[in-house]
Amino acid sequence: MGLLRYTIYRLLQAIPVLLGISIITFVLVNLAPGDPVSLMLQGQQADEQLIRSIEQRYGLDQPMHVRYWNYMTGLVQGDLGYSIHRDRPVSALLGERVGPTLLLVLSGYLFAIGTAIPLGVLAAKRRNKPADHVSRIVALVGVSTPSFWIGIMLIIVFAVNLGVLPSAGLVYPWRPPSAAGHSGHIEHYYQTIRHLLLPMIALGTLQMATLMRVERTQMIESLQEEYVRLARAYGVPERTILRKHAFRSAQLPIITIIGLNLSTALGGAVLIETVFAINGIGRLFIESIQQLDYQLVMGITLVLGFMFVIGVIITDISYAYIDPRVTYGERD
């Protein structure tokens, strides 16, 4: 029950955070120069009456505070509003685009964790040796290089020059193989991996570099603890020391970094989806900003903010499985 109470408490804490995000986003979008109706009717002959009718339909003729109140009233009832330019419910648009974004972010995290932790452990084990120096150089380059630039370089090398991997689009694994023109599930999943490989590496490189540096530092500190020295004095094999004694205690900061870097991953997905022409939330977000589609911008911002909050809560809960000292407010 302690864990359940803590989860409910953190979810309640997220309400003012999301409320603040909604206020800031709504004000900034409505103060942006331009008129969404003019952008929607660009290149068309429209009289003043048509413009006024469109503004009345979407409530754009009302004061800003009234529009915000109406939007939040609908949001409480589960209504994210209508897209001005697409004339469709925002919830339907997000439902179509959230899958590719989640697939990209999760695959980027899997790449980052799957490479950073072994490399960090190896660098700590072989401290100040060539493997350690190489890992530090890789981490420095990964942290210093923008994800979109990495994506462009990957396209130039592997798609343009070598021609071994595709540079655009994404094959969705949850759709039937016949929809993508594939003969079976094996070919379908294989093409999904081929299309996902370059954007996954581009998005996950920054996370990998950050996690690898933290993993190396924490493993070095763990290997210098007294209980590790005592285990060595008793003749415990070095592999057992790494796996059972040093590794687990070094993972708490890693969990923290994974949770806090979720915002960076979601932000990077916006650019990566544009570079690799992936129809996810990030690409839709850029299009909605360019079109001043107020309600679509609000809906995407709130969904991304909610995803980040949920990620942080899951990170906090994961502490209990790594460190038994975490009790979430329970008392003996």
Beta strands, then each sheet from edge to edge (+ up, - down):
end
